[in-house]
Amino acid sequence: MSRRAFTLVEVMISGGLLLTLIALSVQVFIPALGIWRRNQAKASVQQAALAAVYRIRHDLGQSAPQLVHARPSFLIILSAGQPPRFDEYGQPLWSEWVGFWLDDRERLWRFSRSLAAPSAEQPATVASEPPTPAELANGRILARNVKSFVPSPGPTGGVRYRLELQEGAFRYELLGGGTTAYEDQL
């Protein structure tokens, strides 16, 4: 019975070839991993922006354009509540102020202030003060790493706003006639 083993030269050549293949694989894998991480970050930012914009749009849909107050980093809306309630004539019963506020730690908050009693009459004054700590304790964070939240009155009524997150910008605009447009610049 003959036993044939590999020679030292054969082992060295196969080891060198194996190391070359591993080095080539790593050179392809590392950039692909970087691309995957960037795409994951982009998708995460896009998802957070879409969730926040969806919530703002939903609350704006339950209000009238004249019942919206916008100023830098702060938006407040008179709402008929969740679910909306109506009187016997089909008029909404306004029950709360819903606000969106960007704090100094780059978090976009949604909070609410209840009215004394639901009413079909619109309040004479807008509750335009930033939220109190108690309101934030009952509020919730819609998005983190928000660089800017800039609501402003729309050209034809309603409100326009721009929401920019850390990894890039996601712009969303709600115009007076219910038309929507957005720009994704990630």
C-alpha positions in Angstrom: 0.0 0.0 0.0 1.5 3.2 -1.1 0.9 6.4 0.8 1.3 9.6 -1.1 1.3 12.9 0.8 1.4 16.5 -0.4 4.8 18.0 -0.8 5.8 21.2 0.9 5.8 23.1 -2.4 2.2 21.9 -3.2 1.0 23.0 0.3 2.7 26.4 -0.1 1.1 27.0 -3.6 -2.4 25.9 -2.5 -2.1 28.1 0.6 -1.0 31.1 -1.5 -3.9 30.6 -3.9 -6.3 30.3 -1.0 -5.0 33.5 0.6 -5.3 35.3 -2.7 -8.9 34.2 -3.1 -9.7 35.3 0.4 -8.1 38.7 -0.2 -10.1 39.2 -3.4 -13.3 38.2 -1.6 -12.7 40.7 1.2 -12.0 43.5 -1.3 -15.4 42.9 -2.9 -17.2 42.3 0.4 -16.1 45.4 2.4 -17.4 48.0 -0.2 -20.6 46.0 -0.6 -21.1 46.0 3.2 -20.6 49.8 3.2 -23.2 50.2 0.5 -25.6 48.0 2.4 -25.1 50.1 5.6 -25.7 53.4 3.7 -28.9 52.0 2.1 -30.1 50.8 5.6 -29.5 54.2 7.0 -31.3 55.8 4.1 -34.3 53.5 4.5 -34.4 54.1 8.2 -34.5 57.8 7.8 -37.1 57.6 5.0 -39.3 55.4 7.2 -39.1 57.7 10.2 -39.9 60.7 8.0 -42.8 59.0 6.3 -44.3 57.9 9.7 -44.0 61.4 11.1 -45.5 63.0 7.9 -48.3 60.5 7.9 -49.2 61.4 11.4 -49.1 65.1 10.8 -51.1 64.7 7.6 -53.7 62.6 9.4 -54.2 65.2 12.1 -54.3 68.0 9.5 -57.1 66.0 7.7 -59.2 66.2 10.8 -59.0 70.0 11.0 -60.0 73.0 8.9 -57.2 75.1 7.3 -58.1 78.2 9.4 -57.7 76.2 12.6 -54.0 75.6 12.1 -51.3 77.7 13.8 -47.7 77.4 12.5 -44.5 78.9 13.7 -40.8 77.7 13.5 -40.4 74.3 15.1 -44.1 74.3 16.3 -47.4 73.4 14.7 -50.8 73.3 16.5 -54.1 72.1 15.1 -57.7 72.2 16.5 -58.9 68.6 16.2 -62.2 66.7 16.5 -60.3 64.0 18.4 -59.7 60.3 17.8 -62.2 59.2 16.4 -63.7 62.5 15.3 -67.1 63.3 16.8 -69.9 65.3 15.2 -73.1 67.0 16.5 -76.6 66.2 15.2 -76.1 68.7 12.3 -72.9 67.0 11.1 -70.6 69.7 12.4 -67.3 68.5 14.0 -67.2 68.7 17.8 -63.7 70.3 18.4 -62.3 68.5 21.4 -58.6 69.1 21.6 -55.5 70.9 20.3 -53.0 68.6 18.7 -49.4 69.9 18.5 -46.2 69.0 16.9 -43.0 70.4 18.4 -39.3 70.0 17.8 -37.3 70.1 21.0 -33.6 71.1 21.4 -32.6 67.4 21.5 -33.7 66.9 17.9 -36.9 65.0 18.7 -40.2 65.7 17.0 -43.1 65.3 19.6 -46.8 65.0 19.1 -48.9 66.1 22.1 -52.5 67.1 22.8 -54.3 69.7 24.9 -58.0 68.9 25.7 -60.6 71.6 25.5 -62.8 72.0 28.5 -65.7 70.4 26.7 -66.3 69.3 23.0 -67.9 72.1 21.1 -69.0 72.9 17.5 -67.9 76.5 18.2 -64.3 77.2 17.3 -62.3 78.7 20.2 -61.5 82.4 20.0 -57.8 82.0 20.8 -55.2 79.6 19.6 -53.3 77.6 22.2 -50.0 78.6 20.7 -47.6 78.1 23.6 -45.0 75.3 23.4 -45.9 72.2 25.3 -45.5 71.9 29.1 -43.5 69.0 30.6 -46.8 67.4 31.7 -48.1 67.5 28.1 -44.9 65.9 26.8 -45.1 63.2 29.4 -48.4 62.2 27.9 -47.1 62.9 24.3 -45.0 60.7 22.1 -41.9 61.0 20.0 -42.6 60.7 16.3 -39.1 60.9 15.1 -35.5 61.3 16.4 -32.5 63.0 14.8 -34.7 65.7 13.3 -32.6 68.6 12.2 -35.4 71.0 11.3 -39.2 71.1 11.4 -40.4 74.2 9.7 -44.2 74.7 9.4 -45.5 77.8 7.8 -48.9 79.1 6.5 -49.6 77.8 3.0 -50.0 80.1 0.0 -53.7 79.2 -0.4 -54.6 78.3 3.2 -53.6 75.3 5.1 -50.1 74.7 6.1 -46.8 73.8 4.5 -44.0 72.1 6.4 -40.5 70.8 5.9 -39.1 67.9 7.9 -35.3 67.3 7.7 -33.8 64.3 9.4 -30.1 63.7 10.2 -29.2 61.5 7.3 -30.7 63.8 4.7 -33.9 65.7 4.0 -37.4 64.6 3.4 -39.7 67.4 2.3 -43.5 67.1 2.4 -46.0 69.8 1.5 -49.7 69.9 2.2 -51.4 72.6 0.1 -54.7 74.3 0.6 -56.8 72.1 -1.7 -55.7 68.9 -0.2 -53.0 68.4 -2.8 -49.8 66.9 -1.6 -46.3 66.9 -3.0 -43.0 65.6 -1.6 -39.4 65.7 -2.4 -37.0 63.0 -1.3 -33.5 64.2 -1.2 -31.7 61.4 0.6 
